[in-house]
Amino acid sequence: MASKSFRLNTIARVIALGASLFVLFYLFSQTTLYATATVVALVILYQIYELIRHVERTNFELSRFLRSIRYADFSQTFSSRGRGSSFDALNTAFTEVVEEFQKARAEKEEHFQYLQTVVQHIGVGLLAFTPNGEVALVNTAAKRLLGIDQLINIKSLEPVSASLVRTLFSMRSGQKVLVKTEIHKEPLQLIVSATELKLRGELHTLVSLQNIRSELDEKEVEAWQQLIRVLTHEIMNSITPISSLASTVNEMLTSSHPAEDHPKVPTPDLIRDIRGAVQTIEKRSQGLLHFVDAYRSLTKVPPPKFQIVSVKELFGQVEQLMHQRLAESRIVLSQRLEPSSLELTADPGLIEQVLINLILNAAEALHESPEPLITLSAYIGERGRVTIEVADNGPGITKEVQEKIFVPFFTTKPNGSGIGLSLSRQILRLHGGIILLNSEPGKQTVFTLRF
């Protein structure tokens, strides 16, 4: 019954079915061959089934085509298999539609991969999550900022920063919040912006995370530098002539004698008083000049000359320079390096200056300690960053002082200038690092340098 076309095949099946019905009618009406008639009836039923299946094959192909579209299975192929020109046109149309879907899907995949690449390489942290905290998107910048490798639910960030988690869950679309937090012992100031969107009918919150601590610190340093430039310019313009005049008057009073015909000759006591006053003015003027010159150093930090530095050699140089000063105060200086071959890329002179300043501060804080100890430590810290610590077992620093300790001009020492720690902070920033303070009153004080 095979035929080369659907039409002829259908006609042949109908003719065969008609012939079988005629034979069945003849057997029942003209003969008593009931067994034969039963067989013919079964054959007729089979012919009807095959005819229906043959006619419905078009519906089957159409259903298969629609299912392939529904499940995005574009590997299906459609062939007429010699069933006629009408089927050739139908299957050609099926194939063309599938090819268009394949092309659209390929373009969609390309756009998706492009957007994924942009999202993963952008410098701003991006995070998308559902109302119950399930994370739909987290890019590389966000992982780096939060110090994580993967994130499934926002709630898993609570051990890292509980305040950040509370902020993320409370934010609404269009809201922007500044979050001050500490992640892996590193203080951060995050600008968090939120927007809401729907994906497949489910609400998502998309937030951007950007750490602006370094920008704020740079603006703060620039503001202080500008202030210092103005102060030094104005003060120097006033103090320099005063110092010069005071020195001249003092020299004149020292080398000259009053004229004999002068109507009012100063007495020796008066001259002595004048000389003392002038000397005091000169001394104070010179002190102010020295004071201003010290502050000018904040605006004249030279750019670092980077080189690979052995931390062990750096510590040895600092210990040699500070040995006499610490020995006089009976202060023990210990060192810890992990590993002993640790190296960093820095300007050794500037970092040496920072360490000396921190050790001097620690030594002053230890003048009343019964067993004074300063510890220099170096190790590989979070995210593979070289970390140096200067710790002492002194009385510690109060919270109020800790908040102001890096502000230029601020000092708790009677004769301090208030620029040492500010200068140290600026040097670390030029190295792309930060300096942190952690102090427990009555126990210890630790200054941390992270490169």
C-alpha positions in Angstrom: 0.0 0.0 0.0 3.0 2.2 -0.1 2.7 5.1 -2.4 4.8 8.0 -3.6 2.4 10.7 -2.5 0.1 11.3 0.4 -2.9 11.7 -2.0 -2.5 8.5 -3.9 -1.7 6.7 -0.6 -5.0 7.9 0.9 -7.0 7.0 -2.2 -5.5 3.5 -2.2 -6.4 3.1 1.5 -10.0 4.2 0.9 -10.4 1.9 -2.1 -9.0 -1.0 -0.2 -11.3 -0.2 2.8 -14.3 -0.1 0.4 -13.3 -3.4 -1.2 -13.0 -5.0 2.2 -16.5 -3.7 3.2 -18.0 -5.1 0.0 -16.4 -8.5 0.7 -17.7 -8.4 4.3 -21.2 -7.6 3.1 -21.1 -10.3 0.5 -19.9 -12.9 3.0 -22.6 -12.1 5.5 -25.4 -11.9 2.8 -24.5 -14.6 0.4 -22.5 -17.2 2.3 -22.2 -18.9 5.7 -18.5 -18.4 6.0 -18.8 -16.6 9.3 -15.2 -17.2 10.3 -13.9 -15.7 7.1 -16.3 -12.8 7.6 -14.9 -12.2 11.1 -11.3 -12.1 9.8 -12.4 -9.7 7.1 -14.1 -7.5 9.8 -10.8 -7.4 11.8 -8.9 -6.5 8.7 -11.4 -3.6 8.1 -10.9 -2.4 11.6 -7.1 -2.4 11.1 -7.6 -0.5 7.8 -9.7 2.1 9.5 -7.0 2.5 12.2 -4.2 2.8 9.7 -6.3 5.3 7.6 -6.9 7.5 10.6 -3.2 7.3 11.7 -2.1 8.1 8.1 -4.4 11.2 8.0 -3.4 12.4 11.4 0.3 12.2 10.7 0.1 15.9 9.7 -1.2 16.7 13.2 1.6 14.7 14.7 4.2 16.6 12.8 2.6 19.9 13.8 2.5 18.8 17.5 6.1 17.8 17.3 7.0 21.2 15.8 5.1 23.1 18.5 6.7 21.0 21.3 10.1 21.6 19.9 9.4 25.4 20.1 8.0 25.1 23.6 11.0 23.3 25.0 13.5 25.2 22.9 14.6 21.9 21.2 15.8 23.1 17.9 17.5 19.9 17.0 14.3 18.5 15.4 14.3 18.1 11.6 11.2 17.8 9.4 11.1 15.8 6.2 8.2 15.0 3.8 9.6 11.6 3.0 8.0 11.7 -0.5 4.4 12.4 0.7 3.7 15.0 -1.9 4.3 18.7 -2.7 1.9 20.0 0.0 3.9 18.1 2.7 7.2 19.4 1.1 6.0 23.0 1.5 4.7 22.3 5.1 8.0 20.8 6.3 10.0 23.4 4.5 8.1 26.0 6.5 8.7 24.1 9.7 12.4 23.9 9.0 12.6 27.7 8.2 10.8 28.6 11.4 13.1 26.3 13.4 16.2 27.9 11.8 14.9 31.4 12.6 14.3 30.3 16.2 17.9 28.9 16.3 19.2 32.2 15.0 17.2 34.2 17.5 18.4 31.9 20.3 22.0 32.2 19.2 21.7 36.0 19.2 20.0 35.9 22.6 22.9 33.8 24.0 25.4 36.2 22.5 23.7 39.2 24.2 23.5 37.3 27.5 27.2 36.4 27.4 28.0 40.0 26.5 26.0 41.3 29.4 27.4 38.7 31.7 30.9 39.8 30.7 30.1 43.4 31.3 28.5 42.7 34.7 31.4 40.5 35.9 34.1 43.0 34.8 32.5 46.2 35.9 34.3 47.8 38.9 31.1 48.4 40.9 29.7 45.5 43.0 26.3 44.3 41.8 23.9 42.1 43.8 20.4 40.9 43.0 18.2 39.0 45.5 14.6 38.0 46.2 12.6 39.2 49.2 13.7 36.0 51.1 17.3 36.7 50.4 18.0 34.2 47.7 20.8 35.6 45.4 20.1 35.7 41.7 23.2 37.6 40.7 26.5 38.5 42.3 29.4 39.8 40.2 33.1 39.6 40.7 33.5 43.1 42.1 30.9 42.4 44.8 32.6 39.1 45.8 36.0 40.9 46.0 34.5 43.7 48.1 32.8 41.3 50.5 35.7 38.9 50.6 33.6 35.9 49.5 33.9 33.2 46.8 30.2 32.5 46.4 26.9 33.8 47.8 23.6 31.8 47.8 21.6 33.8 50.4 22.1 37.3 51.7 21.6 36.0 55.3 24.9 34.2 55.0 26.7 37.6 55.1 25.7 38.2 58.7 29.0 36.9 60.1 30.8 39.2 57.7 28.7 42.3 58.3 25.3 42.2 60.1 24.7 45.9 59.6 25.1 45.5 55.8 22.6 42.6 55.8 20.0 44.7 57.7 20.5 47.6 55.3 20.1 45.4 52.2 16.8 43.9 53.4 15.4 47.3 54.4 16.2 49.2 51.2 13.6 50.2 48.7 13.7 51.1 45.1 15.6 54.4 44.4 17.1 54.5 47.8 20.8 55.3 48.4 22.5 54.7 51.7 26.0 55.2 53.1 27.0 52.1 55.2 30.0 52.2 57.5 31.1 48.7 58.3 34.1 46.5 58.8 34.7 43.4 56.6 37.6 41.1 57.5 39.0 43.7 59.8 39.1 46.3 57.1 36.8 49.4 57.5 34.6 50.2 54.6 32.3 53.1 53.7 29.9 51.7 51.1 27.5 53.6 48.9 24.6 51.2 48.5 22.0 52.0 45.8 18.9 49.9 45.2 16.3 49.4 42.5 13.5 46.8 42.2 12.5 44.7 39.1 10.5 41.7 38.3 11.9 38.5 36.7 9.4 35.9 35.6 6.8 37.5 37.9 9.1 37.4 41.0 10.3 40.6 42.6 14.0 41.2 42.8 16.1 43.9 44.4 19.2 45.0 42.5 21.8 46.8 44.6 25.1 48.4 43.7 28.0 48.4 46.2 30.8 50.9 45.9 33.5 51.5 48.5 34.2 55.2 48.7 36.6 55.1 51.7 39.7 55.7 49.7 38.0 58.6 47.8 36.9 60.2 51.1 40.3 59.8 52.6 42.0 61.3 49.5 39.6 64.3 49.6 40.2 64.7 53.4 44.0 64.7 52.8 43.7 67.2 49.9 41.5 69.5 52.1 44.1 69.4 54.9 46.9 70.0 52.5 45.2 73.0 51.1 44.6 74.3 54.6 48.2 73.8 55.5 49.4 75.6 52.4 47.3 78.6 53.3 48.4 78.6 56.9 52.0 78.3 56.2 51.9 81.0 53.6 50.2 83.5 55.9 52.2 82.6 59.0 55.5 82.6 57.2 54.8 86.1 55.8 54.1 87.4 59.3 56.7 85.5 61.4 59.8 86.0 59.1 60.0 89.8 59.5 59.3 89.6 63.2 62.1 87.1 63.7 64.5 89.2 61.5 63.6 92.4 63.4 63.9 90.8 66.8 67.4 89.4 65.9 68.5 92.8 64.6 67.3 94.7 67.7 69.0 92.2 70.0 72.3 92.5 68.1 72.1 96.3 68.3 71.5 96.3 72.0 74.3 93.9 72.5 77.0 95.6 70.5 76.2 99.3 70.9 76.5 101.8 73.9 74.1 104.6 74.6 75.3 108.1 73.5 76.8 110.4 76.2 74.8 113.4 75.0 71.5 111.5 74.8 69.0 113.2 76.9 67.5 109.9 78.3 70.1 107.2 78.7 68.6 103.8 79.4 69.7 102.3 82.6 71.6 98.9 82.6 68.5 97.2 84.1 66.3 98.6 81.5 68.6 97.5 78.8 68.7 94.0 80.4 65.0 93.9 80.4 64.7 95.0 76.8 67.3 92.5 75.8 65.5 89.7 77.6 62.2 90.6 76.0 63.7 90.8 72.5 65.5 87.4 73.1 62.1 86.0 74.1 60.5 87.3 70.9 63.3 85.9 68.8 63.1 82.5 70.6 59.4 82.3 70.2 59.5 83.4 66.6 62.1 80.8 65.8 59.9 78.2 67.5 57.0 79.2 65.4 59.1 79.0 62.3 60.1 75.5 63.3 56.5 74.7 64.1 55.2 75.8 60.7 58.1 74.1 58.9 57.1 70.9 60.5 53.5 71.2 59.2 54.8 72.0 55.7 56.3 68.5 55.6 52.7 67.2 55.2 52.4 68.8 51.8 55.9 67.8 50.6 55.9 64.0 50.9 58.0 62.8 48.0 56.5 60.2 45.6 57.6 56.7 46.6 60.5 55.1 44.8 59.1 51.6 44.7 61.4 48.6 45.0 61.2 45.0 46.3 62.0 45.2 50.0 62.9 42.4 52.4 60.8 42.9 55.5 63.4 41.2 57.6 66.1 43.7 56.5 63.6 46.5 57.0 63.0 45.4 60.6 66.7 45.0 61.2 67.4 48.5 60.0 64.7 50.0 62.2 65.9 48.1 65.2 69.4 49.3 64.7 68.3 52.9 64.5 66.0 52.6 67.6 68.3 50.4 69.7 69.8 53.2 71.8 66.5 55.0 72.4 64.7 51.8 73.5 67.6 50.6 75.6 67.6 53.9 77.6 63.9 53.2 78.5 64.5 49.5 79.1 62.0 48.6 76.3 62.1 45.2 74.7 61.6 45.1 70.9 60.6 41.7 69.5 60.1 40.7 65.9 57.8 38.1 64.3 57.9 37.3 60.6 55.8 34.7 58.8 57.5 33.7 56.5 61.0 34.9 57.3 61.5 35.6 53.5 58.5 37.9 53.3 59.0 40.8 50.8 56.9 43.8 49.8 57.0 46.4 47.1 57.5 49.8 48.7 59.8 52.8 49.3 62.0 51.5 52.1 62.9 55.0 53.3 59.3 56.1 53.7 58.1 52.9 55.3 61.1 53.1 57.7 60.0 56.6 58.6 56.5 55.3 59.4 57.8 52.5 61.6 60.2 54.7 63.5 57.3 57.2 64.2 55.1 54.4 65.4 57.8 52.9 67.6 58.6 56.4 69.1 54.9 56.9 69.9 54.8 53.4 71.5 57.9 54.1 73.5 56.3 57.3 74.9 53.2 55.4 75.9 55.3 52.8 77.7 57.2 55.1 80.0 55.2 54.0 83.1 54.8 50.3 82.1 56.5 47.8 84.4 57.5 45.4 81.6 57.5 47.5 78.4 57.3 45.6 75.2 57.0 46.6 71.5 56.3 43.9 68.9 57.0 44.2 65.2 55.0 41.6 63.2 54.7 40.9 59.5 52.6 38.3 57.7 50.4 37.6 54.7 46.9 38.9 55.7 43.5 38.8 54.1 43.4 38.4 50.3 47.2 37.9 50.2 48.1 41.4 51.3 51.3 42.0 53.1 50.5 43.3 56.7 52.8 44.9 59.2 51.8 45.4 62.9 53.4 47.6 65.6 52.0 46.6 69.0 52.7 47.7 72.5 51.5 46.6 75.9 50.9 50.2 77.1 47.8 51.8 78.6 45.9 51.9 75.3 44.0 54.7 73.7 40.5 55.8 74.5 37.7 55.6 71.9 37.4 59.4 71.8 41.1 59.8 71.0 41.0 56.9 68.4 38.5 58.8 66.3 40.8 61.8 66.0 44.2 60.2 66.1 44.9 60.6 62.3 43.6 64.2 62.1 46.4 66.7 61.3 47.3 68.9 64.3 45.6 66.7 66.8 47.9 65.4 69.6 47.8 64.3 73.2 51.4 65.1 73.9 52.4 68.3 75.5 55.2 69.0 73.0 53.7 67.0 70.1 53.1 68.5 66.6 50.2 66.3 65.6 51.6 65.4 62.2 53.3 62.1 62.7 50.3 59.8 62.3 48.8 62.0 59.6 52.1 61.9 57.7 52.2 58.1 58.2 48.7 57.8 56.8 49.6 59.8 53.8 52.7 57.7 53.1 50.6 54.5 53.3 48.0 56.0 50.9 50.8 56.7 48.4 51.6 53.0 48.6 48.0 52.1 47.9 47.6 50.8 51.5 46.0 51.8 54.7 46.9 52.3 58.3 44.5 51.1 61.0 44.4 51.5 64.8 43.0 48.9 67.2 43.5 49.7 70.9 42.2 48.0 74.1 42.6 50.4 77.0 44.6 48.8 79.8 45.8 46.0 77.5 47.5 46.9 74.2 47.6 49.2 71.2 48.2 47.9 67.6 48.8 49.9 64.5 48.3 47.8 61.3 49.9 48.7 58.0 48.2 46.9 55.0 49.8 47.2 51.6 
